[in-house]
Amino acid sequence: MKLLTITVPCYNSQEYMRKCIDSLLPGGEDVEIIIVDDGSTDATAQIADEYAQKYPDMIRVIHQKNGGHGAGLNTGIRNATGLYFKVVDSDDWLESSAYEKLLKLIRKMNNKEQTADLIVCNYVYENQNSIHKKVMNCRRAMPRNRMITWENKMHFRYTQYILMHSAIFKTQVLRDSGVVMPEHQFYVDNVFVYAPLPYVKTLYYLDVDLYRYYIGRSDQSVNEQTMIRRIDQQINVNKIIIDTYNKTQMTSVGLEKYMRHYLTILMGITSLFLVLSENEADAIKKRELWGYLKKENPVLFNKTRWTFIGLGVNLPGRAGRRITIFGYRILQKLIGFN
């Protein structure tokens, strides 16, 4: 068995996928790389096949009809043979020394037969428009370098949460959870990292800057104007997260607290982009989204709406919207996202 499966969903990625794949090769025989060519129309398929021919014991290529990012993740999970599962988008990459430390940890866990259900590492915003590279970590939120449960004292700030970039799930946990990402849908990475959480019993925070998250291309799904254009898809993902929370049998206070924390942040992000559009139709969509949460779970609505985030994105009137946007611009400069 491989220790780690890394899935690389690719769609028309010829310009940057080599950098991504080359960063994964140092994993050697312990790593399985699954490149999912999601119906690309450029040279992506040929580049992927080239790597598979050169590294047949390490790289597999799966060609499929275009189904979006979610379809690539589903294919990766379905075909993974590694003990752990990691997603690396084709325009991102892993830092070599941190990658080596991750594999060393997994080997150690596997030898002791005491494996964490979820390993968390740091990620770095590689914003090409910014000299300063912001590291997103879980320091002060999770104890470092030891196995913990949801019941261990954890306090995530509003700028801290576990994203796809920072998560390495045990493959069996993903399969046990039955998580299936919707196809032809953007922003499904939120579903990927949220839906399996109730099946996670043990966590391990490895404090290394593993994942390099590329930001700065105008065609990226996380580009500000792109997110505004695709806001309906972000709203759909919010509703999936709300429904997932409602269906979850909360086995611990810590699990419920974190799932509510993530949901609050996602509601805030979506609401923020609805404010940024400065469109009356989007203002209505924002009210409808919060109305959906209130209808589906009034208690959760009250716990979310009256947080700092809930209040911040629901300030009344034009002046309130201006304050919300001003606060966002400050965070944007400090962190370097979008």
JOMO-V458334 format. One record per pair of residues at least 4 apart in sequence whose C-alpha atoms are under 8 Angstrom apart, sorted by sequence separation. I is the first residue (numbers start at 1). J is the second residue. D is the distance in whole Angstrom. If there is no record, write none. Layout:
BEGIN
i = [I,I]
j = [J,J]
d = [D,D]
END
This chain:
BEGIN
i = [13,14,16,17,18,19,20,21,22,27,40,43,44,45,46,47,48,49,50,51,52,55,56,67,68,69,70,71,72,73,74,75,76,88,89,94,95,96,97,98,99,100,101,102,103,104,105,106,107,108,109,110,127,138,139,148,150,156,157,162,163,169,170,171,172,173,174,175,188,189,190,191,192,193,196,216,219,222,223,224,225,226,227,230,231,232,233,234,235,236,237,238,239,240,241,242,243,244,251,252,253,254,255,256,257,258,259,260,261,262,263,264,265,266,267,268,269,270,271,272,273,274,275,278,279,280,281,282,283,284,285,286,287,288,289,290,291,292,293,294,297,298,299,300,301,302,303,305,306,307,308,309,310,311,316,317,318,319,320,321,322,323,324,325,326,327,328,329,330,331,332,333,40,66,67,80,88,94,109,110,139,143,156,162,169,174,215,218,221,222,250,251,274,277,278,293,294,304,305,306,315,316,331,332,52,109,127,182,217,220,221,250,294,304,305,314,315,332,10,37,52,109,126,181,216,219,227,275,293,294,314,37,51,52,77,125,126,274,275,293,294,313,315,24,52,106,124,125,274,315,124,125,181,37,124,125,142,143,181,274,290,313,49,123,124,142,179,180,274,312,35,48,122,123,141,142,179,73,122,123,140,141,245,122,140,141,245,271,121,122,140,141,179,121,179,45,138,177,178,141,177,177,242,138,174,177,241,137,138,173,176,35,37,39,136,6,8,10,33,34,35,36,37,38,39,164,238,4,5,6,7,8,9,10,11,32,33,34,35,36,37,38,39,40,163,164,167,173,2,3,4,5,6,7,8,9,10,11,13,17,31,32,33,34,35,36,37,38,39,163,173,2,3,4,5,6,7,8,9,10,11,12,14,29,32,34,36,38,39,164,238,2,5,7,9,11,12,13,14,18,29,38,164,238,2,10,12,13,14,28,38,163,12,13,116,162,12,238,11,14,38,10,38,187,37,186,235,36,234,275,36,231,36,260,264,268,272,34,120,123,231,268,271,122,123,231,267,122,166,260,265,121,166,228,264,268,34,120,121,165,187,191,195,227,228,264,275,120,186,187,190,194,32,119,120,165,185,186,228,32,118,119,188,191,195,224,228,275,276,32,118,119,187,191,198,246,275,31,118,150,190,198,242,246,117,118,149,150,198,272,117,149,150,198,239,243,272,116,148,149,235,239,147,148,117,147,148,147,198,146,147,197,145,146,9,144,145,144,145,10,143,144,145,197,9,142,144,8,9,194,7,138,20,139,7,20,21,24,138,20,23,24,26,137,20,23,19,20,21,23,27,17,19,20,23,27,30,16,17,19,20,135,5,16,5,27,5,13,87,88,4,5,7,9,13,87,2,3,4,5,6,7,8,9,10,1,2,3,4,5,6,7,8,9,10,1,2,3,4,5,6,7,8,9,86,87,1,4,6,8,86,118,85,86,117,120,84,85,117,118,119,120,121,122,84,85,116,117,118,119,120,121,122,124,84,85,116,117,118,119,120,121,122,123,124,126,127,128,83,84,116,119,120,121,122,123,124,125,126,127,128,129,83,116,121,122,123,124,125,126,127,128,82,83,121,122,123,124,125,126,127,121,123,125,80,77,77,77,4,3,154,151,161,150,151,152,156,3,150,151,158,3,102,150,151,150,156,74,74,101,158,73,70,71,98,70,71,98,99,70,71,98,70,71,69,70,95,96,224,68,69,70,95,223,67,68,69,70,94,95,222,67,68,69,94,95,68,70,93,94,69,70,92,93,92,93,92,91,92,215,216,91,215,134,134,133,132,130,127,125,127,125,127,125]
j = [17,18,20,21,22,23,24,25,26,31,44,47,48,49,50,51,52,53,54,55,56,59,60,71,72,73,74,75,76,77,78,79,80,92,93,98,99,100,101,102,103,104,105,106,107,108,109,110,111,112,113,114,131,142,143,152,154,160,161,166,167,173,174,175,176,177,178,179,192,193,194,195,196,197,200,220,223,226,227,228,229,230,231,234,235,236,237,238,239,240,241,242,243,244,245,246,247,248,255,256,257,258,259,260,261,262,263,264,265,266,267,268,269,270,271,272,273,274,275,276,277,278,279,282,283,284,285,286,287,288,289,290,291,292,293,294,295,296,297,298,301,302,303,304,305,306,307,309,310,311,312,313,314,315,320,321,322,323,324,325,326,327,328,329,330,331,332,333,334,335,336,337,45,71,72,85,93,99,114,115,144,148,161,167,174,179,220,223,226,227,255,256,279,282,283,298,299,309,310,311,320,321,336,337,58,115,133,188,223,226,227,256,300,310,311,320,321,338,17,44,59,116,133,188,223,226,234,282,300,301,321,45,59,60,85,133,134,282,283,301,302,321,323,33,61,115,133,134,283,324,134,135,191,48,135,136,153,154,192,285,301,324,61,135,136,154,191,192,286,324,48,61,135,136,154,155,192,87,136,137,154,155,259,137,155,156,260,286,137,138,156,157,195,138,196,63,156,195,196,160,196,198,263,160,196,199,263,160,161,196,199,59,61,63,160,31,33,35,58,59,60,61,62,63,64,189,263,30,31,32,33,34,35,36,37,58,59,60,61,62,63,64,65,66,189,190,193,199,29,30,31,32,33,34,35,36,37,38,40,44,58,59,60,61,62,63,64,65,66,190,200,30,31,32,33,34,35,36,37,38,39,40,42,57,60,62,64,66,67,192,266,31,34,36,38,40,41,42,43,47,58,67,193,267,32,40,42,43,44,58,68,193,43,44,147,193,44,270,44,47,71,44,72,221,72,221,270,72,270,313,75,270,76,300,304,309,313,76,162,165,273,310,313,165,166,274,310,166,210,304,309,166,211,273,309,313,80,166,167,211,233,237,241,273,274,310,321,167,233,234,237,241,80,167,168,213,233,234,276,81,167,168,237,240,244,273,277,324,325,82,168,169,237,241,248,296,325,82,169,201,241,249,293,297,169,170,201,202,250,324,170,202,203,251,292,296,325,170,202,203,289,293,202,203,173,203,204,204,255,204,205,255,204,205,69,204,205,205,206,72,205,206,207,259,72,205,207,72,73,259,73,205,88,207,76,89,90,93,207,90,93,94,96,207,91,94,91,92,93,95,99,90,92,93,96,100,103,90,91,93,94,209,80,91,81,103,82,90,164,165,82,83,85,87,91,165,81,82,83,84,85,86,87,88,89,81,82,83,84,85,86,87,88,89,90,82,83,84,85,86,87,88,89,90,167,168,83,86,88,90,168,200,168,169,200,203,168,169,201,202,203,204,205,206,169,170,201,202,203,204,205,206,207,209,170,171,202,203,204,205,206,207,208,209,210,212,213,214,170,171,203,206,207,208,209,210,211,212,213,214,215,216,171,204,209,210,211,212,213,214,215,216,171,172,210,211,212,213,214,215,216,211,213,215,171,171,174,175,103,103,254,252,262,252,253,254,258,106,253,254,261,107,206,254,255,255,261,180,181,208,265,181,180,181,208,181,182,209,210,182,183,210,183,184,183,184,209,210,338,183,184,185,210,338,183,184,185,186,210,211,338,184,185,186,211,212,186,188,211,212,188,189,211,212,212,213,213,213,214,337,338,214,338,335,336,336,336,336,336,335,337,336,338,337]
d = [5,8,7,6,6,6,7,7,8,5,6,6,6,6,6,6,6,6,6,6,5,6,7,5,7,6,6,6,6,6,6,6,6,6,8,8,6,6,6,6,6,6,6,6,6,6,6,6,6,6,6,7,8,6,7,6,8,5,8,6,6,7,7,6,6,6,7,7,6,6,6,6,7,7,7,8,7,7,6,6,6,6,6,7,6,6,6,6,6,6,6,6,6,6,6,6,6,6,7,6,6,6,6,6,6,6,6,6,6,6,6,6,6,6,6,6,6,6,6,6,6,7,8,7,6,6,6,6,7,6,6,6,6,6,7,6,6,6,6,5,6,6,6,6,6,6,7,8,6,6,6,6,6,6,5,6,6,6,6,6,6,6,6,6,6,6,6,6,6,6,5,8,7,8,7,7,7,6,5,6,7,8,7,7,7,6,8,6,6,6,7,8,8,7,8,7,8,8,4,6,4,7,8,6,8,5,7,7,7,7,6,6,7,6,6,8,6,7,8,7,5,8,6,6,7,7,8,7,8,5,8,6,7,6,8,6,8,5,7,6,8,8,8,8,7,8,7,5,6,7,6,6,7,8,4,8,8,8,7,8,8,6,7,6,6,5,8,8,6,6,7,6,7,5,5,7,7,8,6,7,8,5,7,5,7,5,8,6,7,7,8,7,6,8,7,7,8,7,8,8,5,8,7,6,6,6,7,7,8,7,7,7,7,7,7,7,7,7,6,6,6,6,6,6,6,6,8,7,6,6,6,6,6,6,6,5,5,5,5,5,5,5,5,7,8,7,7,6,7,5,5,5,5,5,5,5,5,5,8,8,7,6,6,6,6,6,6,6,4,7,7,5,6,6,6,6,6,6,6,6,7,5,7,7,8,7,7,5,8,7,7,6,7,7,7,5,6,8,6,8,6,7,6,7,6,7,5,8,5,7,7,6,7,6,7,7,6,8,7,7,8,7,7,8,8,7,7,6,6,8,7,7,7,8,6,6,6,7,7,6,7,6,6,8,6,7,8,6,8,8,7,5,7,6,7,6,8,5,7,6,7,7,8,7,7,7,6,5,6,6,7,7,8,6,6,7,7,7,8,8,7,5,7,7,7,8,6,8,7,7,6,6,7,7,7,8,8,7,5,7,8,8,7,7,6,6,6,7,7,8,5,5,8,8,8,8,8,7,6,6,7,8,7,5,7,6,6,5,7,6,8,8,6,7,7,7,6,5,5,8,7,6,7,8,5,7,6,8,7,7,7,8,8,8,5,8,8,8,8,6,6,7,7,7,6,6,8,6,8,7,8,5,8,5,7,7,8,7,6,7,7,7,6,6,7,7,5,7,7,7,5,7,8,8,7,7,6,5,6,6,6,6,6,8,7,6,4,5,5,5,5,5,5,6,6,6,6,6,6,6,6,6,5,6,7,8,7,7,7,6,5,7,6,7,5,7,6,5,6,7,6,6,6,8,6,6,8,5,5,5,5,5,6,7,4,5,5,6,6,6,6,6,6,5,8,6,8,8,6,5,5,7,8,6,5,6,6,6,5,6,6,6,6,6,7,6,4,5,5,5,4,5,7,8,6,7,6,6,6,6,6,8,7,7,7,7,8,8,8,8,8,7,7,7,7,8,8,7,8,5,8,7,7,5,8,6,8,6,6,8,7,7,8,7,6,5,7,6,6,6,5,5,5,8,7,7,7,8,6,6,7,7,5,5,5,5,7,8,6,6,6,5,6,7,5,7,7,6,6,6,7,8,8,5,6,7,5,8,5,7,7,6,6,6,6,7,8,7,6,8,7,7,8,7]
END
